[in-house]
Amino acid sequence: MDKILVGIKRVVDYNVRVRVKSDGSGVETDGVKMSINPFDEIALEEALRIKEQGDASEVVVVSVGSVEAQQQLRTALAMGADRAILVETAEPVDPLTGAKIFHALVEREQPGMVILGKQAIDNDNNQTGQMLAALWGRPQATFASEVVLNGDKATVTREVDVGLESIEIDLPAVITTDLRLNEPRYVKLPDIMKAKKKPLDQIPMADLGIEISAQLTEVAYEPPEERQKGIMVDDAAGLVAALKDKGLL
Amino acid sequence: MPKVLLIADHDGSTLNAATAKAVACAASIPGAEIDVAIFAADGAAVAAQAADLQSVNRVLQIDHASNEHALAAVIAPQAAALASAYSHIFGSSSTFGKDLMPRIAALLDVNQVSDVMEVVSAHTFKRPIYAGNAILTVEAPADKPVVATVRIASYKAVAGGNSAAIEAIAVDAEIPEHTRFVELKAGDSERPDLQSASKVVSGGRALGSSENFDLIYKLADKMGAGVGASRAAVDAGYVPNEMQVGQTGKIIAPDLYIAIGISGAIQHLTGIKDAGTIVAINKDAEAPIFEIADIGLVGDLFKIIPELQELVG
């Protein structure tokens, strides 16, 4: 295929313990480390492997958001993507608007495949890939743990609740990644230098002619309920006695 | 009056327990009338099980050869065609619902409310974000259908004993052929299902190998418990991914959860915090799992598990 489009979302780093602001207006993001959404790194790794095995000629990474997302796109370029597109907006982008933006880029770029993370670890929505597939009228293979290309088709193994499901899809299609699809490569220093010269286009969201969708209004943020601190027991016998006490054994 | 269309989760013959929990969520919308839709090749058996659930008004049986396997691209246009008669379209947060519901939402030009954990009002819901580190209250537009998935660990299944009407209907929708089912490899089915088991024993990285993970299986079998694992144990290759409990795996709410050799990363804790009683066994007394455990035991799991196995029998 000609090219693969990969979504890159800038999110609070996986290792940060997120806290709700005391006024309930959001979560603390000031001075917090930001990274590529881990599922998106897996998406990019898969696209790069498909290109390296000769089944695609170009990998284009796309982010939607503020100019700061350039950092994550540069990291993606250093990993090996050929070029980047930043659709710029200062507004928060809901999944449906995100899907509409990707759909507009799909019309421009005509990729053979779009690979996205199954969810972003900030809002945990798990929607954008499925929505893009619906708007585009193309197949979706969500929660992928293996992708095997076969001409204008792909066989995708999906992580489902009861085990592994395998489906065959016609291309072009949308694939969303699960954790075990691959292990993303590390970025090497010379590649970071090289990435600075790779093209990164910025497109104002307004230029795509997309309006923000019927959004969900954020009413309030609150911290989760805390569990009461429990008791400690000394040994297996103590544990079994405590469980019997609660009627659990 | 709110009218809810709930898309049932099933394997062709048995209604998934997730659906009875999603009904409970839908029933918590004041005044809601709930219809359950069964998309199947032959949905008679599943429809009968859905009709038995309390709070269900009507069961719609949409039989079509294309519905033999639960493919989102196939079911979504049919569900969207039914949507105009409803104010709410609900599914469960199973992999089936997560795959399907956003596709329906996009066809209806709305965002989805993912993982509803509490209904505040007909258009206002609470849902966890940031791996459960924050709870967000969202309000959906009142003039559009609400498409949502239900966080099933937040709800108890409705009881049976109902006899709702079952209607076989045909839906006029264009069904695509670009997506085809190949096969399903189900995991070990002899143990209680992780998501509906009342007791679950989980192992973590500290088990050290897939051979050692047998200790967890043996203890679970002795207790009649389901078996889970931390992401670290899955990543290390000790067990398959369908056993993963946490933000990126399964969210569960058993009466008893025993975490063995699991340090308790926030991503794991988010998957278990609705459990009735959490037991933690870990050699590190400082492990974060002890902050949320109801009963903690510090010690060597290789010594403790065999002792437990003796004692619980």
HADDOCK unambig.tbl for C-alpha pairs under 7 A between the chains (distance, minus, plus):
assign (segid A and resid 18 and name CA) (segid B and resid 133 and name CA) 6.18 0.50 0.50
assign (segid A and resid 19 and name CA) (segid B and resid 133 and name CA) 6.78 0.50 0.50
assign (segid A and resid 20 and name CA) (segid B and resid 134 and name CA) 6.19 0.50 0.50
assign (segid A and resid 95 and name CA) (segid B and resid 111 and name CA) 6.62 0.50 0.50
assign (segid A and resid 96 and name CA) (segid B and resid 106 and name CA) 6.69 0.50 0.50
assign (segid A and resid 96 and name CA) (segid B and resid 110 and name CA) 6.91 0.50 0.50
assign (segid A and resid 96 and name CA) (segid B and resid 111 and name CA) 5.58 0.50 0.50
assign (segid A and resid 121 and name CA) (segid B and resid 130 and name CA) 5.98 0.50 0.50
assign (segid A and resid 121 and name CA) (segid B and resid 131 and name CA) 6.99 0.50 0.50
assign (segid A and resid 122 and name CA) (segid B and resid 129 and name CA) 6.35 0.50 0.50
assign (segid A and resid 122 and name CA) (segid B and resid 130 and name CA) 4.70 0.50 0.50
assign (segid A and resid 123 and name CA) (segid B and resid 129 and name CA) 4.93 0.50 0.50
assign (segid A and resid 123 and name CA) (segid B and resid 130 and name CA) 5.91 0.50 0.50
assign (segid A and resid 124 and name CA) (segid B and resid 129 and name CA) 5.68 0.50 0.50
assign (segid A and resid 124 and name CA) (segid B and resid 130 and name CA) 6.57 0.50 0.50
assign (segid A and resid 125 and name CA) (segid B and resid 114 and name CA) 5.72 0.50 0.50
assign (segid A and resid 126 and name CA) (segid B and resid 98 and name CA) 7.00 0.50 0.50
assign (segid A and resid 127 and name CA) (segid B and resid 102 and name CA) 5.20 0.50 0.50
assign (segid A and resid 130 and name CA) (segid B and resid 99 and name CA) 6.81 0.50 0.50
assign (segid A and resid 130 and name CA) (segid B and resid 102 and name CA) 5.72 0.50 0.50
assign (segid A and resid 130 and name CA) (segid B and resid 103 and name CA) 5.08 0.50 0.50
assign (segid A and resid 131 and name CA) (segid B and resid 102 and name CA) 5.70 0.50 0.50
assign (segid A and resid 131 and name CA) (segid B and resid 103 and name CA) 5.02 0.50 0.50
assign (segid A and resid 131 and name CA) (segid B and resid 106 and name CA) 5.05 0.50 0.50
assign (segid A and resid 134 and name CA) (segid B and resid 103 and name CA) 5.42 0.50 0.50
assign (segid A and resid 134 and name CA) (segid B and resid 106 and name CA) 6.24 0.50 0.50
assign (segid A and resid 134 and name CA) (segid B and resid 107 and name CA) 6.42 0.50 0.50
assign (segid A and resid 135 and name CA) (segid B and resid 106 and name CA) 6.69 0.50 0.50
assign (segid A and resid 139 and name CA) (segid B and resid 73 and name CA) 6.39 0.50 0.50
assign (segid A and resid 139 and name CA) (segid B and resid 178 and name CA) 6.19 0.50 0.50
assign (segid A and resid 139 and name CA) (segid B and resid 179 and name CA) 5.84 0.50 0.50
assign (segid A and resid 142 and name CA) (segid B and resid 99 and name CA) 6.53 0.50 0.50
assign (segid A and resid 160 and name CA) (segid B and resid 95 and name CA) 5.46 0.50 0.50
assign (segid A and resid 161 and name CA) (segid B and resid 94 and name CA) 6.88 0.50 0.50
assign (segid A and resid 161 and name CA) (segid B and resid 95 and name CA) 5.89 0.50 0.50
assign (segid A and resid 161 and name CA) (segid B and resid 242 and name CA) 5.96 0.50 0.50
assign (segid A and resid 162 and name CA) (segid B and resid 186 and name CA) 5.27 0.50 0.50
assign (segid A and resid 162 and name CA) (segid B and resid 187 and name CA) 6.10 0.50 0.50
assign (segid A and resid 162 and name CA) (segid B and resid 242 and name CA) 6.63 0.50 0.50
assign (segid A and resid 163 and name CA) (segid B and resid 185 and name CA) 5.74 0.50 0.50
assign (segid A and resid 163 and name CA) (segid B and resid 186 and name CA) 4.48 0.50 0.50
assign (segid A and resid 163 and name CA) (segid B and resid 187 and name CA) 5.08 0.50 0.50
assign (segid A and resid 163 and name CA) (segid B and resid 242 and name CA) 5.67 0.50 0.50
assign (segid A and resid 164 and name CA) (segid B and resid 184 and name CA) 5.82 0.50 0.50
assign (segid A and resid 164 and name CA) (segid B and resid 185 and name CA) 5.11 0.50 0.50
assign (segid A and resid 164 and name CA) (segid B and resid 186 and name CA) 6.40 0.50 0.50
assign (segid A and resid 165 and name CA) (segid B and resid 183 and name CA) 5.85 0.50 0.50
assign (segid A and resid 165 and name CA) (segid B and resid 184 and name CA) 4.32 0.50 0.50
assign (segid A and resid 165 and name CA) (segid B and resid 185 and name CA) 6.18 0.50 0.50
assign (segid A and resid 166 and name CA) (segid B and resid 181 and name CA) 6.61 0.50 0.50
assign (segid A and resid 166 and name CA) (segid B and resid 182 and name CA) 5.33 0.50 0.50
assign (segid A and resid 166 and name CA) (segid B and resid 183 and name CA) 5.25 0.50 0.50
assign (segid A and resid 166 and name CA) (segid B and resid 184 and name CA) 6.24 0.50 0.50
assign (segid A and resid 167 and name CA) (segid B and resid 180 and name CA) 5.58 0.50 0.50
assign (segid A and resid 167 and name CA) (segid B and resid 181 and name CA) 4.55 0.50 0.50
assign (segid A and resid 167 and name CA) (segid B and resid 182 and name CA) 4.91 0.50 0.50
assign (segid A and resid 168 and name CA) (segid B and resid 179 and name CA) 5.94 0.50 0.50
assign (segid A and resid 168 and name CA) (segid B and resid 180 and name CA) 5.09 0.50 0.50
assign (segid A and resid 168 and name CA) (segid B and resid 181 and name CA) 6.36 0.50 0.50
assign (segid A and resid 168 and name CA) (segid B and resid 182 and name CA) 6.47 0.50 0.50
assign (segid A and resid 169 and name CA) (segid B and resid 178 and name CA) 5.77 0.50 0.50
assign (segid A and resid 169 and name CA) (segid B and resid 179 and name CA) 4.63 0.50 0.50
assign (segid A and resid 169 and name CA) (segid B and resid 180 and name CA) 6.31 0.50 0.50
assign (segid A and resid 170 and name CA) (segid B and resid 178 and name CA) 5.30 0.50 0.50
assign (segid A and resid 170 and name CA) (segid B and resid 179 and name CA) 6.67 0.50 0.50
assign (segid A and resid 214 and name CA) (segid B and resid 110 and name CA) 6.11 0.50 0.50
assign (segid A and resid 214 and name CA) (segid B and resid 111 and name CA) 7.00 0.50 0.50
assign (segid A and resid 214 and name CA) (segid B and resid 141 and name CA) 7.00 0.50 0.50
assign (segid A and resid 215 and name CA) (segid B and resid 111 and name CA) 6.60 0.50 0.50
assign (segid A and resid 216 and name CA) (segid B and resid 138 and name CA) 5.91 0.50 0.50
assign (segid A and resid 216 and name CA) (segid B and resid 139 and name CA) 5.46 0.50 0.50
assign (segid A and resid 216 and name CA) (segid B and resid 140 and name CA) 4.79 0.50 0.50
assign (segid A and resid 216 and name CA) (segid B and resid 141 and name CA) 6.76 0.50 0.50
assign (segid A and resid 217 and name CA) (segid B and resid 138 and name CA) 5.41 0.50 0.50
assign (segid A and resid 217 and name CA) (segid B and resid 139 and name CA) 4.95 0.50 0.50
assign (segid A and resid 217 and name CA) (segid B and resid 140 and name CA) 6.46 0.50 0.50
assign (segid A and resid 218 and name CA) (segid B and resid 137 and name CA) 6.16 0.50 0.50
assign (segid A and resid 218 and name CA) (segid B and resid 138 and name CA) 4.71 0.50 0.50
assign (segid A and resid 218 and name CA) (segid B and resid 139 and name CA) 6.55 0.50 0.50
assign (segid A and resid 219 and name CA) (segid B and resid 137 and name CA) 5.28 0.50 0.50
assign (segid A and resid 219 and name CA) (segid B and resid 138 and name CA) 5.41 0.50 0.50
assign (segid A and resid 219 and name CA) (segid B and resid 139 and name CA) 6.66 0.50 0.50
assign (segid A and resid 220 and name CA) (segid B and resid 136 and name CA) 5.87 0.50 0.50
assign (segid A and resid 220 and name CA) (segid B and resid 137 and name CA) 5.23 0.50 0.50
assign (segid A and resid 221 and name CA) (segid B and resid 134 and name CA) 6.48 0.50 0.50
assign (segid A and resid 221 and name CA) (segid B and resid 135 and name CA) 5.66 0.50 0.50
assign (segid A and resid 221 and name CA) (segid B and resid 136 and name CA) 4.65 0.50 0.50
assign (segid A and resid 221 and name CA) (segid B and resid 137 and name CA) 6.43 0.50 0.50
assign (segid A and resid 222 and name CA) (segid B and resid 134 and name CA) 5.76 0.50 0.50
assign (segid A and resid 222 and name CA) (segid B and resid 135 and name CA) 5.18 0.50 0.50
assign (segid A and resid 222 and name CA) (segid B and resid 136 and name CA) 6.56 0.50 0.50
assign (segid A and resid 223 and name CA) (segid B and resid 133 and name CA) 6.44 0.50 0.50
assign (segid A and resid 223 and name CA) (segid B and resid 134 and name CA) 4.82 0.50 0.50
assign (segid A and resid 223 and name CA) (segid B and resid 135 and name CA) 5.98 0.50 0.50
assign (segid A and resid 224 and name CA) (segid B and resid 132 and name CA) 6.82 0.50 0.50
assign (segid A and resid 224 and name CA) (segid B and resid 133 and name CA) 6.17 0.50 0.50
assign (segid A and resid 224 and name CA) (segid B and resid 134 and name CA) 5.69 0.50 0.50
assign (segid A and resid 224 and name CA) (segid B and resid 135 and name CA) 5.92 0.50 0.50
assign (segid A and resid 227 and name CA) (segid B and resid 292 and name CA) 5.73 0.50 0.50
assign (segid A and resid 228 and name CA) (segid B and resid 292 and name CA) 6.97 0.50 0.50
assign (segid A and resid 229 and name CA) (segid B and resid 291 and name CA) 6.21 0.50 0.50
assign (segid A and resid 229 and name CA) (segid B and resid 292 and name CA) 6.06 0.50 0.50
assign (segid A and resid 229 and name CA) (segid B and resid 293 and name CA) 6.83 0.50 0.50
assign (segid A and resid 229 and name CA) (segid B and resid 294 and name CA) 6.43 0.50 0.50
assign (segid A and resid 230 and name CA) (segid B and resid 293 and name CA) 5.80 0.50 0.50
assign (segid A and resid 230 and name CA) (segid B and resid 294 and name CA) 3.87 0.50 0.50
assign (segid A and resid 230 and name CA) (segid B and resid 295 and name CA) 5.50 0.50 0.50
assign (segid A and resid 231 and name CA) (segid B and resid 294 and name CA) 6.03 0.50 0.50
assign (segid A and resid 231 and name CA) (segid B and resid 295 and name CA) 5.02 0.50 0.50
assign (segid A and resid 231 and name CA) (segid B and resid 296 and name CA) 6.26 0.50 0.50
assign (segid A and resid 232 and name CA) (segid B and resid 295 and name CA) 5.58 0.50 0.50
assign (segid A and resid 232 and name CA) (segid B and resid 296 and name CA) 4.56 0.50 0.50
assign (segid A and resid 232 and name CA) (segid B and resid 297 and name CA) 5.86 0.50 0.50
assign (segid A and resid 233 and name CA) (segid B and resid 295 and name CA) 6.93 0.50 0.50
assign (segid A and resid 233 and name CA) (segid B and resid 296 and name CA) 6.12 0.50 0.50
assign (segid A and resid 233 and name CA) (segid B and resid 297 and name CA) 5.39 0.50 0.50
assign (segid A and resid 234 and name CA) (segid B and resid 297 and name CA) 6.24 0.50 0.50
assign (segid A and resid 235 and name CA) (segid B and resid 297 and name CA) 6.60 0.50 0.50
assign (segid A and resid 236 and name CA) (segid B and resid 304 and name CA) 5.99 0.50 0.50
assign (segid A and resid 236 and name CA) (segid B and resid 307 and name CA) 6.25 0.50 0.50
assign (segid A and resid 236 and name CA) (segid B and resid 308 and name CA) 5.68 0.50 0.50
